[in-house]
Amino acid sequence: MRLDKFLKVSRVIKRRTVAKQACEGGRVTVNGRTGKAGSEIAPGDVVTVSFGPRFLKFKVLEVRPSVPAARAKELFEILEQRGFDDEEDKD
């Protein structure tokens, strides 16, 4: 599956055009190399996405052409993340 489509299907980035722009802007890497929108993604690949102060590194677990929004997070495992409000502990 294409990288831009995986980012959209997995809901890492909400729109495919935005995912394509992120790839073209050099903000996405796959296994340590700059990810192009048309790069093929497979289970086991490690992807990083950077948007300003936000950073997300994840491992692809499964590739599917579509999934319900509630199951999108099953497609990847988060390895590292920074800059997301919901990651902070709210004691």
Phi, psi and omega in degrees: 000145178295146180302313182298322179290320178298318179299324179285312182298321181281354181066021172293318173234132191289331181234144183294324179295323178292321177298318179296318179296321178297319178296314181295332180275002178076020182266003181232134174235153176231118181052041176084358179248150178302127182272127174266153183306325182270003178299139179278135180251141178220158176306139181100342178292145176252123185242139172239143178229128180238129174225099182057236181282352181272138180218133179224127176238126182216160177252132180285125179261325185207146178241122178225148181293333176196151176212154174295151182305323181295337182254002184300324182290350177283348182279344182213161177241125180285126178262325181200143175209146178217148173084011178257131183300322186283358180274344183282141177287133180247082181277000000 
